[in-house]
Amino acid sequence: MQLFLATALCLSLFAFNSILCRAALAFFGMEPLQYTAIRSISAAVMLAVLCAVHAVRALPDRGSVWKQAWKESSWSGSLFLFLYMISFSLAYVNIGSAAGTLFINTAIQFGMVGWGLVHGVRLTRMQGLGLALAFAGLLALLSPGLTAPPFFSSMLMIISGLAWAGYTICGRGASSASLAAAGNFFRCSVAGVLTAILALMLEGAASPAAWGCALVSGAIISGPAYLLWYVVVPRYSLTSASVIQLSVPLITAVQAMLILDEPVTLRLALCSVPILGGICLALVSRKPQQEKR
């Protein structure tokens, strides 16, 4: 029951991240550079606090928690992390919460599969069929029409998902996922400060409500919620963890309807079936040796 509740909390918070971003940008008038800067800096500050109170623990006999966090992270990982956040914010200026989450989750899975193919992993027929089905659903969703999501914003969200896949891959060799996450956010705060300077020069002041959304996204979701997920995810197989995360677009759609009064179009609902179903088919048909990678 504890594992179920922790998992449900993590997935709900991940979905709520999209709601917060969409609310800040579309409803409260914040601009994307400000949102990205506040999110990245507040996440780094919160993780620094968690390191200071030993909620993020150092590995034994390897120096201070700060030194370890820096060593476990990388500039490439922090670059992917920042690219994920800035693309996420720019995309949500015009795209709906549910569609945005569907694009980013699909892009993450394709990014991870692409990395595996480059490194010698071969797809089974069922995996190939599942990914082809998901790709067909994605093309149908992007095809021109009155209810199609904005193309440019959709591409930005796909870039965001691919960047998150890159960030995940960069952390594969880390001894501690929580230390790596903290270190990457510390490094990413450099870009966050530069983005804040640009925001002061180019964007207008935001409302307190928008600031609240960005701070919650950074200090609560992008920091502690990610750490909680790193505690939960080892309890699942790689396949199970991936399949579980496919529920995030569905949770986001419900939250968007209840909180932001965003409708779910028939086009989005129909295209979600082959996209999520195809990814699920590809994941559950993994070979045992692929599961261990």
C-alpha positions as a Python dict, from the first residue, in 0.01 Angstrom:
ca = {
    (1, 'M'): (0, 0, 0),
    (2, 'Q'): (288, 237, 80),
    (3, 'L'): (446, 168, -258),
    (4, 'F'): (112, 221, -434),
    (5, 'L'): (51, 552, -256),
    (6, 'A'): (405, 677, -320),
    (7, 'T'): (377, 584, -687),
    (8, 'A'): (35, 747, -723),
    (9, 'L'): (168, 1064, -557),
    (10, 'C'): (467, 1080, -790),
    (11, 'L'): (260, 1031, -1105),
    (12, 'S'): (2, 1286, -992),
    (13, 'L'): (276, 1542, -924),
    (14, 'F'): (439, 1476, -1261),
    (15, 'A'): (104, 1538, -1428),
    (16, 'F'): (44, 1846, -1213),
    (17, 'N'): (373, 1991, -1342),
    (18, 'S'): (206, 2040, -1680),
    (19, 'I'): (-98, 2200, -1517),
    (20, 'L'): (121, 2446, -1325),
    (21, 'C'): (316, 2546, -1634),
    (22, 'R'): (7, 2586, -1848),
    (23, 'A'): (-169, 2786, -1575),
    (24, 'A'): (127, 3021, -1523),
    (25, 'L'): (175, 3087, -1894),
    (26, 'A'): (-177, 3079, -2038),
    (27, 'F'): (-391, 3194, -1745),
    (28, 'F'): (-166, 3415, -1528),
    (29, 'G'): (37, 3581, -1802),
    (30, 'M'): (390, 3470, -1710),
    (31, 'E'): (637, 3443, -1997),
    (32, 'P'): (844, 3129, -2061),
    (33, 'L'): (1192, 3260, -1977),
    (34, 'Q'): (1077, 3374, -1632),
    (35, 'Y'): (904, 3044, -1566),
    (36, 'T'): (1211, 2841, -1664),
    (37, 'A'): (1444, 3057, -1456),
    (38, 'I'): (1229, 3040, -1142),
    (39, 'R'): (1169, 2667, -1182),
    (40, 'S'): (1536, 2578, -1228),
    (41, 'I'): (1672, 2805, -955),
    (42, 'S'): (1407, 2713, -696),
    (43, 'A'): (1466, 2341, -764),
    (44, 'A'): (1841, 2387, -711),
    (45, 'V'): (1780, 2579, -387),
    (46, 'M'): (1542, 2314, -253),
    (47, 'L'): (1784, 2033, -338),
    (48, 'A'): (2062, 2227, -166),
    (49, 'V'): (1845, 2243, 146),
    (50, 'L'): (1776, 1870, 124),
    (51, 'C'): (2150, 1805, 95),
    (52, 'A'): (2216, 2029, 397),
    (53, 'V'): (1966, 1840, 617),
    (54, 'H'): (2094, 1504, 485),
    (55, 'A'): (1768, 1412, 310),
    (56, 'V'): (2001, 1359, 15),
    (57, 'R'): (2268, 1141, 171),
    (58, 'A'): (2632, 1114, 76),
    (59, 'L'): (2780, 775, -8),
    (60, 'P'): (3015, 648, 264),
    (61, 'D'): (3385, 733, 246),
    (62, 'R'): (3355, 944, -69),
    (63, 'G'): (3371, 1296, 68),
    (64, 'S'): (3105, 1558, 137),
    (65, 'V'): (2757, 1541, -12),
    (66, 'W'): (2830, 1855, -218),
    (67, 'K'): (3145, 1708, -369),
    (68, 'Q'): (2968, 1381, -447),
    (69, 'A'): (2668, 1556, -604),
    (70, 'W'): (2902, 1748, -832),
    (71, 'K'): (3097, 1436, -931),
    (72, 'E'): (2786, 1224, -991),
    (73, 'S'): (2643, 1488, -1225),
    (74, 'S'): (2775, 1621, -1557),
    (75, 'W'): (2759, 1928, -1774),
    (76, 'S'): (2603, 1722, -2053),
    (77, 'G'): (2331, 1601, -1814),
    (78, 'S'): (2261, 1954, -1691),
    (79, 'L'): (2248, 2079, -2052),
    (80, 'F'): (1986, 1818, -2140),
    (81, 'L'): (1797, 1909, -1820),
    (82, 'F'): (1789, 2277, -1911),
    (83, 'L'): (1688, 2201, -2272),
    (84, 'Y'): (1402, 1990, -2135),
    (85, 'M'): (1281, 2274, -1910),
    (86, 'I'): (1310, 2561, -2160),
    (87, 'S'): (1143, 2363, -2441),
    (88, 'F'): (870, 2256, -2195),
    (89, 'S'): (797, 2619, -2104),
    (90, 'L'): (806, 2751, -2460),
    (91, 'A'): (574, 2475, -2580),
    (92, 'Y'): (310, 2528, -2312),
    (93, 'V'): (249, 2886, -2424),
    (94, 'N'): (16, 2750, -2694),
    (95, 'I'): (-38, 2375, -2649),
    (96, 'G'): (-295, 2216, -2417),
    (97, 'S'): (-183, 2029, -2105),
    (98, 'A'): (-300, 1682, -2209),
    (99, 'A'): (-159, 1700, -2563),
    (100, 'G'): (171, 1837, -2435),
    (101, 'T'): (213, 1554, -2185),
    (102, 'L'): (127, 1296, -2451),
    (103, 'F'): (394, 1434, -2684),
    (104, 'I'): (664, 1450, -2418),
    (105, 'N'): (601, 1099, -2284),
    (106, 'T'): (601, 955, -2636),
    (107, 'A'): (924, 1137, -2724),
    (108, 'I'): (1092, 1004, -2409),
    (109, 'Q'): (1014, 645, -2503),
    (110, 'F'): (1129, 692, -2864),
    (111, 'G'): (1445, 862, -2741),
    (112, 'M'): (1530, 572, -2512),
    (113, 'V'): (1456, 318, -2786),
    (114, 'G'): (1670, 511, -3034),
    (115, 'W'): (1960, 514, -2789),
    (116, 'G'): (1924, 138, -2747),
    (117, 'L'): (1925, 79, -3123),
    (118, 'V'): (2243, 282, -3165),
    (119, 'H'): (2406, 71, -2893),
    (120, 'G'): (2318, -265, -3040),
    (121, 'V'): (1976, -346, -2896),
    (122, 'R'): (1757, -515, -3158),
    (123, 'L'): (1380, -487, -3162),
    (124, 'T'): (1151, -788, -3170),
    (125, 'R'): (865, -795, -3420),
    (126, 'M'): (617, -703, -3147),
    (127, 'Q'): (831, -410, -3037),
    (128, 'G'): (859, -290, -3395),
    (129, 'L'): (483, -323, -3441),
    (130, 'G'): (414, -136, -3118),
    (131, 'L'): (646, 154, -3205),
    (132, 'A'): (507, 172, -3559),
    (133, 'L'): (156, 192, -3415),
    (134, 'A'): (259, 468, -3175),
    (135, 'F'): (432, 661, -3455),
    (136, 'A'): (123, 634, -3675),
    (137, 'G'): (-91, 772, -3392),
    (138, 'L'): (156, 1057, -3344),
    (139, 'L'): (144, 1145, -3715),
    (140, 'A'): (-235, 1137, -3708),
    (141, 'L'): (-237, 1376, -3413),
    (142, 'L'): (4, 1614, -3589),
    (143, 'S'): (-170, 1604, -3929),
    (144, 'P'): (-337, 1932, -4033),
    (145, 'G'): (-688, 1998, -3909),
    (146, 'L'): (-895, 2234, -3697),
    (147, 'T'): (-833, 2039, -3375),
    (148, 'A'): (-466, 1956, -3438),
    (149, 'P'): (-226, 2083, -3166),
    (150, 'P'): (-6, 2376, -3279),
    (151, 'F'): (274, 2222, -3486),
    (152, 'F'): (560, 2439, -3355),
    (153, 'S'): (460, 2383, -2993),
    (154, 'S'): (425, 2011, -3059),
    (155, 'M'): (782, 2001, -3197),
    (156, 'L'): (909, 2188, -2893),
    (157, 'M'): (743, 1934, -2667),
    (158, 'I'): (900, 1648, -2862),
    (159, 'I'): (1240, 1818, -2823),
    (160, 'S'): (1169, 1844, -2450),
    (161, 'G'): (1094, 1472, -2430),
    (162, 'L'): (1408, 1380, -2625),
    (163, 'A'): (1611, 1605, -2395),
    (164, 'W'): (1468, 1426, -2090),
    (165, 'A'): (1566, 1094, -2248),
    (166, 'G'): (1918, 1233, -2295),
    (167, 'Y'): (1926, 1350, -1934),
    (168, 'T'): (1819, 1004, -1819),
    (169, 'I'): (2087, 835, -2030),
    (170, 'C'): (2357, 1069, -1896),
    (171, 'G'): (2274, 956, -1542),
    (172, 'R'): (2294, 583, -1611),
    (173, 'G'): (2647, 553, -1472),
    (174, 'A'): (2578, 742, -1148),
    (175, 'S'): (2626, 560, -818),
    (176, 'S'): (2338, 757, -664),
    (177, 'A'): (2043, 888, -866),
    (178, 'S'): (1952, 1142, -597),
    (179, 'L'): (2306, 1283, -582),
    (180, 'A'): (2320, 1299, -963),
    (181, 'A'): (1985, 1480, -975),
    (182, 'A'): (2099, 1733, -714),
    (183, 'G'): (2429, 1795, -891),
    (184, 'N'): (2265, 1837, -1230),
    (185, 'F'): (2022, 2096, -1090),
    (186, 'F'): (2315, 2278, -923),
    (187, 'R'): (2493, 2295, -1259),
    (188, 'C'): (2168, 2383, -1437),
    (189, 'S'): (2118, 2683, -1207),
    (190, 'V'): (2398, 2859, -1399),
    (191, 'A'): (2179, 2856, -1710),
    (192, 'G'): (1885, 2945, -1487),
    (193, 'V'): (2057, 3264, -1369),
    (194, 'L'): (2146, 3362, -1727),
    (195, 'T'): (1784, 3298, -1829),
    (196, 'A'): (1664, 3515, -1540),
    (197, 'I'): (1883, 3800, -1665),
    (198, 'L'): (1738, 3764, -2016),
    (199, 'A'): (1387, 3755, -1870),
    (200, 'L'): (1449, 4082, -1686),
    (201, 'M'): (1561, 4240, -2012),
    (202, 'L'): (1298, 4097, -2245),
    (203, 'E'): (986, 4010, -2046),
    (204, 'G'): (740, 4197, -1826),
    (205, 'A'): (669, 4137, -1459),
    (206, 'A'): (456, 3836, -1368),
    (207, 'S'): (171, 3810, -1118),
    (208, 'P'): (210, 3652, -771),
    (209, 'A'): (-8, 3359, -882),
    (210, 'A'): (227, 3285, -1172),
    (211, 'W'): (527, 3304, -939),
    (212, 'G'): (352, 3057, -710),
    (213, 'C'): (305, 2810, -995),
    (214, 'A'): (670, 2833, -1098),
    (215, 'L'): (796, 2798, -740),
    (216, 'V'): (580, 2494, -670),
    (217, 'S'): (694, 2337, -998),
    (218, 'G'): (1058, 2389, -908),
    (219, 'A'): (1081, 2355, -531),
    (220, 'I'): (820, 2080, -484),
    (221, 'I'): (792, 1883, -807),
    (222, 'S'): (1127, 1928, -984),
    (223, 'G'): (1312, 1869, -658),
    (224, 'P'): (1155, 1648, -388),
    (225, 'A'): (908, 1469, -617),
    (226, 'Y'): (1188, 1358, -849),
    (227, 'L'): (1385, 1229, -551),
    (228, 'L'): (1080, 1036, -430),
    (229, 'W'): (1050, 878, -776),
    (230, 'Y'): (1414, 766, -754),
    (231, 'V'): (1325, 590, -428),
    (232, 'V'): (1014, 427, -576),
    (233, 'V'): (1138, 323, -921),
    (234, 'P'): (1393, 57, -807),
    (235, 'R'): (1099, -141, -667),
    (236, 'Y'): (975, -197, -1023),
    (237, 'S'): (1131, -362, -1326),
    (238, 'L'): (1237, -126, -1606),
    (239, 'T'): (936, -232, -1811),
    (240, 'S'): (691, -185, -1526),
    (241, 'A'): (830, 160, -1444),
    (242, 'S'): (799, 267, -1808),
    (243, 'V'): (445, 134, -1846),
    (244, 'I'): (335, 298, -1521),
    (245, 'Q'): (451, 637, -1650),
    (246, 'L'): (219, 602, -1949),
    (247, 'S'): (-62, 690, -1709),
    (248, 'V'): (73, 1046, -1675),
    (249, 'P'): (-98, 1181, -1993),
    (250, 'L'): (-430, 1036, -1876),
    (251, 'I'): (-391, 1185, -1527),
    (252, 'T'): (-296, 1518, -1686),
    (253, 'A'): (-608, 1513, -1904),
    (254, 'V'): (-830, 1465, -1599),
    (255, 'Q'): (-649, 1736, -1401),
    (256, 'A'): (-670, 1976, -1698),
    (257, 'M'): (-1046, 1925, -1726),
    (258, 'L'): (-1104, 1973, -1354),
    (259, 'I'): (-859, 2258, -1284),
    (260, 'L'): (-813, 2446, -1612),
    (261, 'D'): (-1143, 2356, -1780),
    (262, 'E'): (-951, 2232, -2086),
    (263, 'P'): (-1158, 2002, -2308),
    (264, 'V'): (-1021, 1675, -2440),
    (265, 'T'): (-1092, 1672, -2814),
    (266, 'L'): (-1215, 1362, -2994),
    (267, 'R'): (-901, 1375, -3210),
    (268, 'L'): (-673, 1367, -2904),
    (269, 'A'): (-869, 1086, -2743),
    (270, 'L'): (-867, 871, -3059),
    (271, 'C'): (-499, 930, -3134),
    (272, 'S'): (-402, 855, -2773),
    (273, 'V'): (-520, 495, -2810),
    (274, 'P'): (-264, 383, -3073),
    (275, 'I'): (13, 600, -2921),
    (276, 'L'): (-15, 471, -2565),
    (277, 'G'): (-120, 122, -2674),
    (278, 'G'): (171, 93, -2916),
    (279, 'I'): (426, 206, -2659),
    (280, 'C'): (279, -31, -2401),
    (281, 'L'): (300, -319, -2652),
    (282, 'A'): (665, -236, -2725),
    (283, 'L'): (753, -218, -2356),
    (284, 'V'): (585, -538, -2239),
    (285, 'S'): (738, -738, -2525),
    (286, 'R'): (1096, -663, -2422),
    (287, 'K'): (1336, -955, -2415),
    (288, 'P'): (1470, -1054, -2072),
    (289, 'Q'): (1823, -942, -2161),
    (290, 'Q'): (1689, -601, -2263),
    (291, 'E'): (1510, -572, -1930),
    (292, 'K'): (1842, -588, -1747),
    (293, 'R'): (2010, -309, -1941),
}
